[in-house]
């Protein structure tokens, strides 16, 4: 569990509610289901319209990374590559063939298979970097649906505000309905701006950070495999990989 994400969301929400209370306002006035429906529904529709189905679904599934980040274990990569380097140095590259089926990660399995098959170092790097670039592009496109939501949400909030004002103008002869219309108008704007800046955009940036860490892990693996293919000393390979860790 990413505690800082949970804490950040709570701090943001409590700050807004606390400010409303300190100003002498009623917390209940911030609860307007109609305004929320307009902002969430409109934003969702806009994001769905701009996104391919697979990208949209992947982006929605990735939101769990904000609270349950993907596993990124740099030390394990270093130990793993170091072990392969020592085995290949003692027994040759073919000695690594028996380890391929033990790997769960498809990318790592493919890289080790290319190494065992005797691929040239530069060719090995070229093949794996193409896969890394594709992997990164797909994930970043999926993360951008939240960035897009952060862009659409304030505008949809303004649309909700205009709709509320239209409702007010239609009922000028009935003062009892003016309050509801004005409330929806202003609260829709709050929802639009608030969701964008407290939820959608932070989620997009958090996902991008996790994607960056996943890409670095793969780049470490490529660097290590190329080092083994070049016949570099295991200590040199491990030292180089440790440079990826801050």
C-alpha positions in Angstrom: 0.0 0.0 0.0 1.3 3.4 -1.0 0.6 5.3 2.2 1.6 8.7 0.9 -1.0 8.5 -1.9 -3.8 7.7 0.6 -2.5 10.5 3.0 -2.3 13.0 0.1 -5.9 12.3 -1.0 -7.2 12.6 2.6 -5.2 15.8 3.2 -6.6 17.4 0.0 -10.2 16.5 0.8 -10.0 17.5 4.5 -8.4 20.8 3.6 -11.3 21.7 1.3 -13.9 20.6 3.8 -12.1 22.3 6.6 -11.9 25.5 4.7 -15.6 25.4 4.1 -16.3 24.9 7.8 -13.9 27.7 8.8 -15.6 30.1 6.4 -18.9 29.3 8.2 -20.3 27.3 5.3 -22.4 24.2 5.4 -20.6 21.0 4.4 -23.8 19.7 3.0 -23.9 22.5 0.4 -20.8 20.8 -1.3 -22.9 17.7 -1.8 -24.8 18.1 -5.1 -25.4 14.7 -6.9 -26.6 16.5 -10.0 -23.4 18.5 -10.4 -21.3 15.4 -9.7 -23.2 13.4 -12.3 -22.7 16.2 -14.9 -18.9 16.4 -14.2 -18.1 12.7 -13.9 -20.4 11.6 -16.7 -19.3 14.3 -19.1 -15.6 13.7 -18.3 -16.0 10.0 -18.7 -17.7 10.4 -22.0 -15.1 12.7 -23.4 -12.2 10.4 -22.3 -14.0 7.4 -23.8 -14.5 9.3 -27.1 -10.8 10.1 -27.5 -9.4 6.7 -26.4 -9.2 3.3 -28.2 -11.0 0.6 -26.2 -7.8 -1.3 -25.2 -6.1 1.9 -24.1 -9.1 3.0 -22.0 -9.5 -0.3 -20.3 -5.8 -0.6 -19.6 -5.7 3.0 -18.1 -8.7 2.2 -15.9 -7.0 -0.9 -14.6 -3.7 0.9 -14.0 -5.4 3.2 -11.4 -4.8 0.6 -8.7 -1.0 1.4 -9.1 -1.6 4.6 -7.2 -2.3 2.7 -4.0 -0.8 -0.7 -4.9 2.3 0.1 -7.0 3.7 -2.5 -9.4 6.7 -4.5 -8.0 10.0 -3.0 -9.1 13.0 -4.7 -7.4 16.3 -3.4 -8.7 18.5 -5.3 -6.2 16.9 -8.6 -7.4 17.7 -7.7 -11.1 21.3 -7.0 -10.1 21.7 -10.3 -8.2 20.0 -12.2 -11.0 22.2 -10.7 -13.7 25.3 -11.1 -11.5 24.5 -14.8 -11.1 24.0 -15.4 -14.8 27.3 -13.6 -15.5 29.2 -15.8 -13.1 27.6 -19.0 -14.5 28.3 -18.0 -18.1 31.9 -17.1 -17.3 32.5 -20.5 -15.7 30.4 -22.8 -17.9 29.5 -20.9 -21.0 26.3 -19.3 -22.2 24.6 -22.6 -22.9 24.7 -23.3 -19.1 22.0 -20.6 -18.8 19.5 -22.4 -21.0 18.1 -24.4 -18.1 17.2 -21.2 -16.2 15.0 -19.8 -19.0 11.9 -21.8 -18.1 12.2 -20.8 -14.5 11.6 -17.1 -15.3 8.1 -15.7 -15.0 8.7 -12.4 -16.8 8.3 -12.7 -20.6 10.7 -9.9 -21.3 13.5 -11.4 -19.1 12.8 -14.8 -20.6 13.1 -13.5 -24.1 16.3 -11.6 -23.3 18.0 -14.6 -21.8 16.9 -16.8 -24.7 18.5 -14.4 -27.2 21.7 -14.4 -25.1 21.8 -18.2 -25.0 21.1 -18.4 -28.7 24.3 -16.4 -29.3 22.8 -13.1 -30.5 25.4 -10.3 -31.0 25.4 -7.8 -28.2 24.2 -4.9 -30.4 21.6 -7.0 -32.0 20.4 -8.2 -28.5 20.2 -4.6 -27.3 18.3 -3.5 -30.5 15.7 -6.2 -30.2 15.0 -5.6 -26.5 15.0 -1.9 -26.8 12.3 -2.0 -29.4 10.2 -4.0 -27.0 10.9 -1.6 -24.2 9.9 1.4 -26.3 6.6 -0.4 -27.3 6.0 -1.3 -23.6 6.6 2.3 -22.5 4.5 3.9 -25.2 1.5 1.6 -24.5 1.6 2.3 -20.8 2.1 6.1 -21.2 -0.9 6.2 -23.6 -3.0 4.5 -21.0 -1.8 6.8 -18.2 -2.7 9.8 -20.4 -6.4 9.0 -20.1 -6.2 10.4 -16.6 -4.3 13.4 -17.8 -7.0 14.0 -20.4 -9.7 13.7 -17.7 -7.9 16.4 -15.8 -8.1 18.6 -18.9 -11.8 17.9 -19.6 -13.1 18.0 -16.0 -12.8 21.8 -15.4 -14.5 22.6 -18.7 -17.3 20.1 -18.0 -17.6 21.8 -14.6 -18.1 25.1 -16.3 -20.7 23.5 -18.6 -22.5 22.3 -15.4 -22.4 25.8 -14.0 -23.9 27.3 -17.2 -26.6 24.6 -17.1 -27.4 25.5 -13.5 -27.6 29.2 -14.4 -30.0 28.4 -17.2 -32.1 26.5 -14.7 -32.1 29.6 -12.5 -33.1 31.9 -15.3 -36.0 29.6 -16.3 -37.3 29.8 -12.7 -37.0 33.5 -11.9 -40.7 33.6 -11.2 -40.3 30.8 -8.5 -37.9 31.9 -5.8 -38.0 28.5 -4.1 -36.1 26.9 -7.1 -33.4 29.6 -7.4 -31.3 28.3 -4.5 -31.0 24.8 -6.0 -30.0 26.0 -9.4 -27.4 28.4 -8.1 -25.9 25.7 -5.9 -25.6 23.2 -8.8 -24.0 26.0 -10.9 -21.2 26.8 -8.4 -20.7 23.3 -7.0 -20.3 21.9 -10.6 -17.3 24.2 -11.1 -15.8 23.1 -7.7 -16.2 19.5 -8.7 -14.7 20.1 -12.1 -11.6 21.9 -10.9 -11.3 19.8 -7.7 -11.4 16.5 -9.4 -8.9 17.6 -12.0 -6.3 18.9 -9.5 -6.9 16.6 -6.6 -7.6 13.3 -8.4 -7.1 13.0 -12.2 -3.9 14.9 -12.8 -2.1 13.5 -9.6 -3.1 10.0 -10.7 -1.7 10.6 -14.2 1.6 11.8 -12.8 1.9 9.0 -10.3 1.3 6.4 -13.0 4.0 8.1 -15.2 6.4 7.8 -12.3 5.7 4.1 -11.9 6.0 3.5 -15.6 9.4 5.2 -15.5 10.6 2.8 -12.8 9.4 -0.2 -14.8 11.2 1.0 -17.8 14.4 1.5 -15.8 14.2 -2.0 -14.5 14.0 -3.3 -18.1 16.9 -1.1 -19.2 18.9 -2.6 -16.3 18.2 -6.1 -17.6 19.2 -5.2 -21.1 22.4 -3.6 -19.9 23.2 -6.6 -17.9 22.5 -9.1 -20.7 24.6 -7.1 -23.1 27.4 -7.0 -20.6 27.3 -10.8 -20.4 27.2 -11.1 -24.2 30.3 -8.9 -24.3 32.1 -11.1 -21.8 32.4 -8.3 -19.2 33.7 -9.1 -15.7 30.7 -9.9 -13.4 31.9 -7.3 -10.9 31.9 -4.6 -13.6 28.4 -5.6 -14.7 27.1 -5.4 -11.2 28.8 -2.1 -10.6 27.3 -0.6 -13.7 23.8 -1.8 -12.8 24.1 -0.3 -9.4 24.5 3.1 -11.1 20.8 2.9 -12.0 19.8 3.1 -8.4 19.7 6.4 -6.6 
